[in-house]
Amino acid sequence: MDRRTMLGGVATAMAGGVTPSALAQPLNPKPGAPGQVGQQNTHAPGAKKIRVEGQTILVTGSNRGIGLGFVKVLLERGARRVYATARKASNLPDVVALDPDRVVGLELDVNNETQRQDAAKAATDVTWLINNAGTPGSFTREERRIASATSLDDAKFVMETNCWSPAEIARLFIPIILKNGGGAITNILSVGAWFCLPEYTSYSMSKAAAAIATAGLRAELDLEPVMVAGVFTGGVQTRMSAAGLKGRASPEEHAREVLDAMAEGHTDVFAGAGSAAMKSRILQDPVAFERGVIERFHTNPLEIPPY
Ligand SMILES: NC(=O)c1ccc[n+]([C@@H]2O[C@H](COP(=O)([O-])OP(=O)(O)OC[C@H]3O[C@@H](n4cnc5c(N)ncnc54)[C@H](OP(=O)(O)O)[C@@H]3O)[C@@H](O)[C@H]2O)c1
């Protein structure tokens, strides 16, 4: 199995079935707390919902893969405007050409503070942020681990790209979204947030941290008109995932799943091949699941093709 097969395959290889709503029940709602029926019921699953039509949406990493899939489906579903951002401006013309009246291209390396600030100054009408850009880390397997890495520099870069930078971008766009009357933040996480894939320790670390950051934002914005969703993406046909893997979703299918789930009020979103099934498998027996991952790591470590 190669590196691409791994990121998609970890999702697709599992079986089971847990619905998002079953995983989103409120814990011990107290009488009089905001979750109580009849009050501002933002704690209840499904209390916040959002539809694409009329929204102004900024997507990071939108020049290819899952981000480009989002741009296409957002246009299809009637977005008012889409800010398609990419770290290389030369990758933007094809995306803008999808609908020059509604797509605005912005250069944005998510790790570049000046570009982040510039994006927030340019896109003042945003109502929905989709933090999609992400990296799997170094080409070298050892550098993506802890004990075997020559330093933790690459792991820190992965953490910056996949966790800290989306958080910085959210901080910049929350006031904008609120000024525009509310909206949503969607963070593209991964099934890799639920467990450590030892060949991609730094990636799993970054996505787990980003999942907690997403939950933190959801709590902070609970009483504001901003829906905060984390997407536990499974296998999707992109450069980052398995080339030959069967059953992977297309980027457009993944986008539709995410947008449908958010329209129904789900904030923990399972999208892409194998996502919900993997969650079910982990919940059934987390120790056995981790043991299976470690044994596979010893007997059949993943190969790393050029990315
Ligand atoms: N595909 C899957 O099966 C899968 C599974 C779980 C989670 N995900 C997540 O889905 C998201 C999108 O990945 P993908 O599958 O679409 O992979 P992809 O095709 O490799 O796309 C990654 C995107 O992120 C961009 N990017 C990387 N670093 C960036 C930076 N510093 N600033 C701005 N953009 C940056 C890339 O831009 P360049 O073109 O300039 O490199 C590219 O547009 C990632 O967060 C990934 O972790 C994917």
The ligand as a Tripos MOL2 file, in Angstrom:
@<TRIPOS>MOLECULE
LIG
   48    52     1     0     0
SMALL
NO_CHARGES

@<TRIPOS>ATOM
      1 N1         -8.1560   13.1450    0.0920 N.am      1 LIG1
      2 C1         -8.4470   12.5080    1.2000 C.2       1 LIG1
      3 O1         -8.7270   11.2940    1.1550 O.2       1 LIG1
      4 C2         -8.4560   13.2370    2.5230 C.ar      1 LIG1
      5 C3         -8.7680   12.4930    3.6570 C.ar      1 LIG1
      6 C4         -8.8190   13.1460    4.8800 C.ar      1 LIG1
      7 C5         -8.6020   14.5170    4.9520 C.ar      1 LIG1
      8 N2         -8.2760   15.2250    3.8380 N.ar      1 LIG1
      9 C6         -8.0370   16.6780    3.9760 C.3       1 LIG1
     10 O2         -8.6590   17.3800    2.9170 O.3       1 LIG1
     11 C7         -7.9720   18.6230    2.7160 C.3       1 LIG1
     12 C8         -7.6680   18.8150    1.2370 C.3       1 LIG1
     13 O3         -6.7910   17.7790    0.8230 O.3       1 LIG1
     14 P1         -6.9330   17.0870   -0.6100 P.3       1 LIG1
     15 O4         -7.2700   15.6800   -0.3870 O.co2     1 LIG1
     16 O5         -7.7530   17.9160   -1.5060 O.co2     1 LIG1
     17 O6         -5.4050   17.0950   -1.0450 O.3       1 LIG1
     18 P2         -4.6380   17.8260   -2.2290 P.3       1 LIG1
     19 O7         -5.2680   17.5510   -3.5330 O.co2     1 LIG1
     20 O8         -3.2370   17.4650   -2.0030 O.co2     1 LIG1
     21 O9         -4.8790   19.3800   -1.9370 O.3       1 LIG1
     22 C9         -4.2670   20.0290   -0.8590 C.3       1 LIG1
     23 C10        -4.5730   21.4990   -1.0340 C.3       1 LIG1
     24 O10        -4.0510   22.2100    0.0930 O.3       1 LIG1
     25 C11        -3.2530   23.2500   -0.4190 C.3       1 LIG1
     26 N3         -2.2290   23.6740    0.5200 N.ar      1 LIG1
     27 C12        -1.2750   22.9340    1.1330 C.ar      1 LIG1
     28 N4         -0.5190   23.7260    1.9150 N.ar      1 LIG1
     29 C13        -1.0110   24.9910    1.7740 C.ar      1 LIG1
     30 C14        -0.6720   26.2480    2.3150 C.ar      1 LIG1
     31 N5          0.3550   26.3910    3.1610 N.pl3     1 LIG1
     32 N6         -1.4140   27.3260    1.9620 N.ar      1 LIG1
     33 C15        -2.4400   27.2080    1.1170 C.ar      1 LIG1
     34 N7         -2.7970   26.0450    0.5410 N.ar      1 LIG1
     35 C16        -2.0990   24.9580    0.8830 C.ar      1 LIG1
     36 C17        -2.6450   22.7080   -1.7010 C.3       1 LIG1
     37 O11        -2.1070   23.7600   -2.4780 O.3       1 LIG1
     38 P3         -0.9230   23.5010   -3.5680 P.3       1 LIG1
     39 O12        -1.6050   23.0110   -4.8130 O.co2     1 LIG1
     40 O13        -0.2750   24.8270   -3.7170 O.co2     1 LIG1
     41 O14         0.0000   22.4460   -2.9880 O.co2     1 LIG1
     42 C18        -3.8960   22.0830   -2.2920 C.3       1 LIG1
     43 O15        -4.7300   23.0490   -2.8530 O.3       1 LIG1
     44 C19        -6.7060   18.5630    3.5880 C.3       1 LIG1
     45 O16        -6.9260   19.3050    4.7760 O.3       1 LIG1
     46 C20        -6.5790   17.0840    3.9040 C.3       1 LIG1
     47 O17        -5.9010   16.8350    5.0970 O.3       1 LIG1
     48 C21        -8.1900   14.6130    2.6170 C.ar      1 LIG1
@<TRIPOS>BOND
     1     1     2 1
     2     2     3 2
     3     2     4 1
     4     4     5 ar
     5     4    48 ar
     6     5     6 ar
     7     6     7 ar
     8     7     8 ar
     9     8     9 1
    10     8    48 ar
    11     9    10 1
    12     9    46 1
    13    10    11 1
    14    11    12 1
    15    11    44 1
    16    12    13 1
    17    13    14 1
    18    14    15 2
    19    14    16 1
    20    14    17 1
    21    17    18 1
    22    18    19 2
    23    18    20 1
    24    18    21 1
    25    21    22 1
    26    22    23 1
    27    23    24 1
    28    23    42 1
    29    24    25 1
    30    25    26 1
    31    25    36 1
    32    26    27 ar
    33    26    35 ar
    34    27    28 ar
    35    28    29 ar
    36    29    30 ar
    37    29    35 ar
    38    30    31 1
    39    30    32 ar
    40    32    33 ar
    41    33    34 ar
    42    34    35 ar
    43    36    37 1
    44    36    42 1
    45    37    38 1
    46    38    39 2
    47    38    40 1
    48    38    41 1
    49    42    43 1
    50    44    45 1
    51    44    46 1
    52    46    47 1
@<TRIPOS>SUBSTRUCTURE
     1 LIG1         1 GROUP 0 **** ****
